[in-house]
Each structure stands twice: as structure tokens, then as C-alpha cells.
């Protein structure tokens, strides 16, 4: 007769205590992540298991979406939204692992909803600088011209588009007469904008960038429609590009070894951040899409584009722009003011 902790429960699930689930997850996680990540995951999951005990949950089989929502509410009272997002990311990974062990319902990780954070808060300390952006874009222009990755990064650098706005674009959103893109809020077909209707706008690209987008469509775009019959601008063989694929583009191409030399004294053959899918984010130099957005906004301001124009172009309030995105140093800000004053 099998031990009680492994008896069949709810047809396809196998009974497992939170402690056993925690131990199994940590054992599986330890060899594949950095020590700091492992310690953070351990702390997060121990807090979660402790909360489950307070709720008298002694079997992971009993976890529900409502319980997870209650836990999110519980943690929101204790930590900042950005910290909570990181905690919930670890919990999602654990839930996916537990689902593979038949300890929780498959897909339960998708029912963990993180709170929204103030626009730009995640980007506070992340920025792609102009020199790095130019090196990456020059390399892509030379060796991967008009590919999906090249066009995505060109758009992020020259327009400051958010990840969600990039994913939402359709081929029909091109405006050839104006060399522009129309950014639209379409929540009914699963491409909402962060600021909803107020995020809708036309974004001017200029002749060079608009031609590059058209070249991508003609040469490299995978010709598919999504499940709603729309023609996404950025695609995979499965349909519209996913958020994770867009993040991976950013992480991968901000790895210096992709276009120059590694500054971290690593060899590609043994580097944990090179080669395997979904690992570029482990590179110390890798930047998220927020880094491109913040770098783009900073670069616009440094070139003397007025904050009001940048605010409308990037769909960010002036208050948030100054607080979270303007990464210029005091002397850089003065140089822009001086240039304007000298023209008077």
C-alpha cells in the first residue's frame, strides 16, 4: 500500500504536502540558478508555505485560484508592487513545476495575477545607453538587416514603444503616407495597451525606419494570422509574437558577446547565459525591454527634443517621465538648456 503522501487524489492529482513541494522545488532549482536567485526563491516559497499553514492547507492539491488571489492580497499589504511582482514570478515557476509532478492543477500558474506598477518604476535602474544601442543596431544592420529582431530593437530605440504596444501592432497599422504606425487599444482581441484608449496614438517613424519595417514585411515576416483573424506585424510560426519572445530579443541582443567581446571574462561554451533558450537574462549586461524604453526617452531628451513631445510620443506623463525615465546627468540637462538659450 502506497504512503498517504502519494495516494491518488482528485482523479489525476497526487497528494503532496506544501513542505514536500517546497523541498522538491528547491532541489530542482538549485543547480540551475545563481545563488542569489536560489536564496530569494527559497525565502519567497517559505513565506508562501507558511501562509498556507495559517490557512490550514496541508495538501497542494487543494490550491485554487481564489487562494492565490487571497495570497496576493495578503502580500500587497506588506511589500511594494515591484517586490511583489518578483515574488509572484517565483511562485509561478513553482506552480508550473508542481503541475508537472501532478501536485496542482495544470495551468494554475496563469491564475497568479501581479499588481500593476507605476509606469516606468521597473525601469528606474535599467537603461540601454546610446553607445550600446548604436553598436547593437549597427551590427544588426550589417548582419541581420530587416529581421524581426532588428526591426523590434530599432522601433524601441527610436520610438520608446512599450513591449505591449509593440506586440499589439498589425500590418494594417502602417500609415505609408505619413511614415507612421497607428498604436491601438484592442482588448477584445487580446492586445490591450497599458493606458487603454489614452495610449492610442500615431507614432512617426521617418523614411529610413518606415522603409525598414516595410522591408521586414516583404522579406522576413512569417505570413500568419492570429486566432482573431488579424495580421500581426511581429510573428512566429504560431501566430502573434509573445511577451516572452519580445523580452528574449532584448536580453539576447544586450549580451555584448553577441556583437562584440564579453566584458565578464566568460567563454561562450561554458557561459550559463549563452546558447540555451530563455537563458540570456542571466548575463550581467543583459537589459529588459524597459531598458530600451528608458534609454530611448533619455536619448530624445539629450538631443533636445522637448519633454512635451517625448511625453506624447512615448505615452508617458511628464511627472512619470521626469521621475522614472529621465536618466540624464545634471550637466547633460544644462547642455540642452544652454543650446536653447543660445538660440534666443
Secondary structure, DSSP 8 states (H G I E B T S, - for coil): ---GGGSEETTTEE---HHHHHHHHHHHHHTTS-HHHHHHHHHHHHHHHHHHHHTT---GGG--HHHHHHHHHHHHTTS-HHHHHHHHHHHHHHHHHHHHTTSS-TTGGGG-------TTGGGTT----HHHHHHHHHHHHHHSTT-HHHHHHHHHHHH---HHHHHH-BGGGEEGGGTEEEE--BGGGTB--TTGGGG-EEEE--HHHHHHHHHHHHHT------TTS--BSSEETTEE--HHHHHHHHHHHTSGGGTS--TT---TTT-TTSSSTT-GGGSTT---HHHHHHHHHHHHHHTT--HHHHHHHHT--HHHIIIII----HHHHHHHHHHHHHH-
